[in-house]
Amino acid sequence: MKDEQTPACDPRDIALKSFFLGPQSENASWFEALIGRVFRHWFGWRRSIYPQDGCAISVADQTTPEFEARRARFGAELDVLLARFEDEVPKFSPRYFAHMFSELSLPAMVGHIVTLLHNPNNVSGESSRVGIRLEEEAVGFLAAMVGFGSGIGHFTSGGTLANFEALYRARIRMDRWLSLGTLLAAGGEELDIFGAAHMGWQRFDREMAERGLLAGDLRATSMLDANPFALAAHYHQTFGHAYLGPVVLVPQNKHYSWPKGVRMMGLGEEAFWPVALCENGRLSTAHLQERIAQAQREQRPILMVVSVAGTTELGDFDPIDEVQDILDACAQTHGHHIWHHVDAAYGGFFCSALGDAPESGPAAFEPHAHRALSAIGRANSVTLDPHKLGYVPYACGTYLSRESREYFLLTIDAPYLELTEGRDRGPQTIEGSRSASGAVATWLTARTIGLDAAGYGRILARTVQCRRQFQALLLAHVPDIHIAPGASSNIVCFCIARPGEPLSQTNARTLAIYEAYSPEHASEFFVSKTSLRFATHDAYLASFTATWHATPDQDELRLIRLCVMNPFLDSRETNLRFAEAFVEDLVRRI
């Protein structure tokens, strides 16, 4: 019999249990008191503001039949709403390992609720005196976590918008340099389009100072200020080469937001240049170098190079360190400065595990993943999604720039707002009105759980270890299972494939397993699925499917995907061992 008085878990893990409600609402009593404290404080604060104004709702008002009828209707409709949400997918449960969300942390929920009560709009300090300061502090915490030190940024509605923010700023920077380069080339300087668009800030500042130029002097040659169609002809005349616009180099394992972003920037889908994946399913640095050389030959400026930390399908890490080495060499050898953005929407929070504790640092990750995470701080910008591995409520993304200068690139006049130049993010963000809730939720989690090896780092390192244990159980007990190679975070993908069978048969089996675990079938576990296409993962799939001598009669391989995020998945206190129970259930179903 389990001893209810003696804790079964490590004291360090027990401490972290205080930050989650628990699968059975185990922390409900004291958390309910905490929420009551929040509302009592808010009520008291409202009463303390201009008390001389008197009450607008009298006791007599509250006792009228009309008032009571409306209040009763409100309560009844609330009951309807609560009942409807009982049909929601129980993402908080350790039985849920489908998509990239899980249990919410209590500090995140409280921060979110407190902010909703005050409803600040972080468009400016005028409409958010406290929220905007908390956002600055939260950005500072995240910047330090990824290695940016004094980086700067803001919160967005999600990773897609954060990626767009990176594209936006990279385009403005490139435009500044190309605008000046056009003036220099027109004055007789030997400069081509590619060299002009990648001249770097040092040369830009020197040339501007030596010629006594001001920012306004670049407007006539700026694609963002002048008519871009007329200016393309001017570039052709000035440089002696047709200007076909910039390109964006993104690995084939990219998120869907990148092709969307290129189209939204008006560059045309042709400007999206995919970088091939190596046989490990990560960005091929050899092909990246080929793409950079191709862009230079064709005089296509590179708006940015994108690396991924935590891919959507496999949760793996591109060689961010090697990519940055290549770009550093371009700058040092040729004077070509190319923007490097890391899409770390999923994997960025693993940086919190890069500490010295035994369960974090190199021991927590595969060597390539540790090198990649350690190199994020060398990039120009980063996307993070606190609403994934930050255990923060939706919708909450973050865009970070390493350099303040590459953040405050845009000037927009909003006469109805009082803005502080070089400080307010309002004129700099794609979104206008922005809630402070995500920023404050992240702020409170950083201040309580901590973005270090003892806090988030320990939680996330444990999820990586859980994934390894899960993977070992699957391999030991599920016949004909094939684990997708390269898993290096907390995502595991697999298929059930008989020797020599066609992919169509394997894929049909995968789809049947997925449907069996779908919410519509009242399953006790929840999984997701993904597909890897030969068009994007050719070398990887050729190597993987060869392990069972598959007959490639389809252009994709479907996989069951498990996101091992729940902090209670391997708890020693629960009656059920969730991973073992799922494996047993899977064996029965196949």
N, C-alpha and C positions, 0 to 999 in steps of 0.2 A: 504494500500500500504506500502511496506517495505521502511523504511527510509534508503537511501543509505549513508547518512552522519553520522548516529549514529550506531556504532558497536553493534552487537547483542550478541557477545560472551564475555566471561570473559576475562579481559585484560591479564591474565596469559596465556590463550589459544591463544589469538591473537598474543602474542609474539612468541609462538611456531609455528605459521603459517608462520613465516619468514623463516623457515627451510625446507619448502616443496614447490614445484612448484605450487601445486594446481590442482584440477581436470580439470580446463579449462585454465591451464597455466597462472594463474592470476599473478604470480610473474615473468613472462617471461622477461619483459622489463629490470628490474634491474639485473636479473640473466644473461641475455644475455650480458650485459655490464661487469658483473663479469667474465664471460668466456672469453670475449674479452681481459680483463685485464690479465688473465692467459696466453693467447697466446702471447700478446704483451710483457709480461715479459720474456717469454721463448725465443721469437725471439731476444730480446735485450741481453739476457744472452748469447746466442750462438754467437752473433756478438761481444760480449766483450771478448770472449775467443780467444786468439792468432789472433788478428785483423791484425797483420803484415803478416800473411800467404796469404792474398789476397782472392779474390772470385774465386770459382770453377765453378760457373754458371754465365756467362756474360749476359748483356742485349741483345747482339747480338744472343746468344744461344736461349734466350727466344722468339725471334721474327722469328726464322726459321720455315718454314712450318712443318718440322718434329716434332719440339717441340710443336707447337700449335696444331697439329693433335693429339698427345698423350694426351695433356692436355684436349682437347675437349672430347676424348674418356674416360678419367678419369671422367670428369663431367657427361657424359652420363651414365656411369656405376653406378656412385653414385646415380643418379636419379632412376635407376632401383632398386638399393638396398633399397633406401628410400621408394619406392613404395611397394616393397615386404614386408617391415616391417609394412606397414599400415594394413596388415592382422594379425599382432600379437595380442595376447589377451591383452586387456587394463587393465593390473594389477594395474595401478595407480588409477583407478576409484573406488569410494565408492560403485559402483555396484558389485565390485569383492570381494567376500569373499570365494574363493574356497580353495586355498592352502596357505602354510606358507610363502607367500611373498606379498608385497603390494607396496605402493608408496616408492620411494627412497628419502632419505633426500638430500637436496642441498649440505651441507658440505661433505657428503659421495661422491656424484658425483664429486665435485670439487677436493677432495683429490685423488680420483681414476684417474681423468683426468691428474692432475699434475704429478702423479707418472708414468702414461703411457708415458708422454712426456720425462721423464728422464730415464725410463726403467731400474731401478736398480734391481740387482739380490741379494736377501738377503742371499745367500749362505755364504757370508763372508763380512767383512768390506772392503776388497780389491775391491769388485765389487759393493759395495753399501755403500758409506761413510755416506750418510744422511739417506737413507731408513732404514738401520739397527738400527740407533739410534732412529728413529721415531717408529720402531717396539718395541724396548725396552720400550719406554715411553707409547705406546698404551697398551702393555701387563701390565704395571704397573697400568694404569687406570682400566683395566678390573679386575686385581687381587684385587685391592682395592674394586671394586664394589661387588665382590662375597665374600669378607671377608678374603682374603688371605694376606692382608697387603703387605709384601715384596715378594709375589709370583713371579714365573718366568715361562716363556713359549715362545711360538712362534705361528705365524699364519700359517694356513694350507689351503688346497683347499676346506675344508669343514669339517663337523662334523664326517664323516666316517673316514677320515685320522686322525683327532684328537683322536678318540676312539682307532685307531690302535696305536697311539703314547703312549697312556696310557697302553695298553696291552704290548707294547714293553718294556717300562720302568719297569713296575711291574714284568715282566719276568726277566729282568736283575737283579733287586734287589733280587728277590727270589733266583736266581741262585748264587749270591754272598753269601747269607746266607747258602744255601744248600751246596755249595762248601766247605765253612769253616766247616760246621757241619759234613760233611763226614770225613774231616781230624780229627776232634775232636773225632768222634765215632770210627774211626780206631785206635786212641790212647787210647781208653778205657773209654771215657766219656759216661755216660748213656744218650743217645739222640736218639730219633726216627726220621724218615723222616719228619713228620709233624712239630715237634718241631724245627728241624734244619732249615727248610724252612721259619719259622716264628720267628726266634730268636730275631729280632729287632736290631737296630743299636747300642744300648748301649752295649749289650753283644758282638756283632760283633767287635766293636772297642776294648773292653776290652780284648777279646781273642786274637785278632791280635797283640795287644801291648804286652801282657804277654808272647806270644810265639815268638815275634820278627818276625812275618810273614809280607811279602809284598804282594801286589796284584798279582804279578806274581807267587807266590807260590800256588795260587788257580787254576791256569789254568788246571792242570792235573785232577782236580775233577769238572771242570765246564762243564755243558751241552752245553754251548755256545762256548767253546774253544776246548774241546776234542771231541772224537767220541761219540755221545750220545747213540748209540746202545751198544757199549762196556761198557760205563759208567753205563748204567742201570743195567747191570749184576754186576758191582762193587758195586753199591748202595745196591743191593740185598744181596751181600755177607757181606757188612759192617754193614747194619742195620738189617739184618735178615728178611727182608720183601721185596717182589717184588715192584719195582718202576714202577708205571703205569702212571706217569706224573701228572701235575697239572690240576686243574679244574677252571672254571670261573663261578661264581654265578651271574646270570642276571635274573631280573624279566620277567615274561611272556609278559609284555607290552613292551618289548625291541624293539629297532630299528633293522632293518635287518643287520646292520653293525656288530653286535656282533657275530652271527654264522659265518659270513664271516671272521671276524678277527681271530676267533679260528682256522678255517681251514688254513688261511694264515700263522699263527704262527706254523703250522705243528703239532698241538696238537691233531687233529682229532675231528670230530664233537661230539664224545662221551664226550669230555672234557667240552662241553657246558652243564652246569647243570642249567636248568631253576628253578627259584623260583616261587612258586604259587602266585596267586593274591588273596586277600581277597574279600569279597562280595562288597567292594567299588571300586574294580578294581585297587587297589594299591598293592605294594609288601607286602606279608604277612610276618611279622617279626617272627611269630611262625614257619612258614616253613623255613625261613632263618636259624633260630637256629637249626632246624632239619638237614638242609643241612650242616651246619658247623660241627655238631656232626658226621654226616655221613662221611664227608671228613676226619675227624680225625680218626674215626674207621678204615676206609679203607686206611689210610696213603696216602691220595691224597692232596698235598699242594694246598691251595687256591690262585690262581694267583691274583685274585681280586674279590671283591663284587661290583656290579654296582647298583646304584640307578638312577632313572630317574626324572628329573625336567622338566615337560612339555612333556607328552607322545604324540606320533605321532597321536594316534587316538582321545583321549579326552582332551589333554592338561592338564592332572592332574599331581599331584606331589606325588611321593613315600614318605614314612615317613623317610626322610633322617636323621632327628634328632634321631629317634629311632634306625635306622640302625647303626649310629655312636656310640650310647650308647652301643649297643650290641658288637661292635668291640672293643670299649674302655674297656669293661668288660673282653673280651677275653685277651687283653693285660695285664690288671692289675691282673687278677686272675690266668691266665695260662702262661703268658709271650708269648702269641701268637699274633704277630703283623700282621694284615691282611690289605692289600691295599684296600681303599675305593675310587672308582671313581664315580663321579656324571656326568651322561650324561645330561647336561643342554643345549644341542644344541638349543632347542626351548625356554625353560623357564628361562634360566639363567639371561637374561636381566631384568626380573622382580625384581631382587635384587636391581635395581636402585630405586624401589618404596618403599623400606624398610626405609623410612625416617620418620620425625616427622610431615610432613604436614598433614592437616586433610584428604585430599583425598588420601593419601598414607598410608604406615604403615599397622597396623592391619585392619584398615577400608577397605583397598583395596582388601583384600584376605580373603578367608575362614581361620579359625584358623589353620587347619592342613597345609595349603599351606604356611602360614606365618612362621610357625615353621620350615617347610622343607627348605624354602629359607634362613632363618636365620642360618641354620646349614651347609650350603654348605661350608663355610669357615673352617669347621672342617675336611673335607675330605682330602685325599692325592692329588687328581687331579680332574680337571673339563674340560669338553668340552663345548665350546660356539660356536654359529653360528651367527656372526654379520650380515650375509646376510639374516637372518630371522628377529627377533625383533630388530635388530640394524639398520634396514632400510639401509643397505649397499649393494652395487652391488655384484653380484656373481663374482668369487667364493671366499668365505671368512669364514673360520672357525678358531678356536683358541684352542690350548691345553695349559692348565695352571697346574703347579705343585705348591703345597704349599711350599715345601722345595727345596732349590737350589740343595741340595745333591741328591735328587731323580729326578732331571732333568738332571744334568751332570753326567750320569752314563756310557756313551759310549765313547770310544776313537777310532776314525777312522782316519787313516793317508791319507791325500790328498796332495801329494807333490807339485802339481801345484797351491795350494791355500795357502796364508799366513793367518794362523788362530791363534787367541788368545785363549789359553786353559782356560776354565772356564768362557769364555765370548761369543765367537762366537757360534752361534747356528748351523752353517753349519754341523759340524760333528755329531750333536745330532739329526738331523731331518731325518725322513724316506724319505721325498722328498728332492732331492738335490737342484736344482734351484727352487727358490721361489720368485714370484713377491712381491714387497713391497706395491702393490696397496691396498690390503685389510687392511693392517696395517695402512697405511696413511689415508685411508678413515675413519677408526675407530678413529684414532688419532684426525682428524679434527672434527668429530662429538662429541667426548668427550670434546674437548676444546671449542666447541661452544654451542651445545645443553646441554651437561653435563650429566654425568651418575649418577644423583642424583634425589631427589624427585621433584625438580623444573624443571628438563629437561626430560630425558627419563622416569623417574619415573612418572611424570604427564601424559605424552603421554600414557604410558602403563596402568596406573591405569584407565585412561579414557576408554581404550579398554575393560578392565574388566567390567567397569560399562556399557558400550555399550552392551556387551554380556548379562548382566543381563536384560537390557531393551529389547533386542532382544528376549530373552527367554520368558519374560513376555508377549510380543506381540504375539508370537507363541502360547503360552498356552491360551491366551484370545480369539484368533480369528480363529485358525485352528482346525476343528473338528477331533477328534480321534488322535490327535498328542501325541506322547510320547517322552519326552526329556530324553536323556541318563543321568542318575544321576551322580553326582560327578564332574560336570564341575566347575573348580575353577580358570581358567585363562580366555582367550578370545576365546575359541573354544566351540561351541555348536553343539551337534549331536542329530538328531531326526529321527523318522520314523512315518508313518501314519499307524495305526493298528486298525482294527475293533475288537470288543470283541470276543474272542474265535477263531479267524481265524488262519489257519496254517501259520507258518513262511514263507513257500514258497510263499504264497500270499502277505504277508507283504514285503518280499524281492523283489518280482516282481514289486510292487508298488514303492518301493524306487528306483529301477533301472530305472523305467519309468520317475520318477521325475528328476533323475540325467540326463538322456538323453535329457529330455525336456530343461534343462538349459545348455546343452553342447554348445560350440562355433559353432559346425556344424549346430545347429538349429537357429542361429542368435538370441539367447535369449538376453534379456536386463539385465539379472543378471547371475552370475557365481557361481556355488557351486561345492563341491567335494563330494566324497563318501568314506566310509570306511567300513570294516567288522570286527566284533568281533566274534571269533570262540569259541564254547563251550570248545574246547580242551585247550584253554588258559584263558578264562574268565568264567569258569563254574559257580562259585558262583554268580558272578556279573550278568550274563545273566539269571540265574535261578530266581533271585530276580526281575530283570527288566522286563522280559517277563511275569512274574506272574501278573503284574499289569493289563494286558489285557487278562489274561488266555489263552495265546498263545498255540497252538498245535505245539510242537517241531518236525516238520517233516524234518528239515534241520539242518546241523551242524554249522550254522552261522547266525548272524543277520546283515543285511546290514543297514547302516545308512547314511543319508545325513549329511555332515559335513560342518559347516560354520566357517571360520577363520576370526574373527572380528578384523582386524588389521589396517584398513585404518584410518588415523588420522582425516579424514573429514567426517566419517560416520554419526556423530551426529551433524554436523555443523548447526548452526541456520541461516546461511546466504544463503544456497542453496534453490532453488525453490522446490526441491524434498526432502521429508523425506524418506531416502533410506530404512531403516528397515521396515517402515510402507508400503512402496510401494512394497517391496518384499513379505511381508506377504499377501497383497491383491492379488498379482499375483499368489502366491502359492495356495491360496484358490480357485481362478478361475480355476487353472489347475487340482485340485483334485476333 
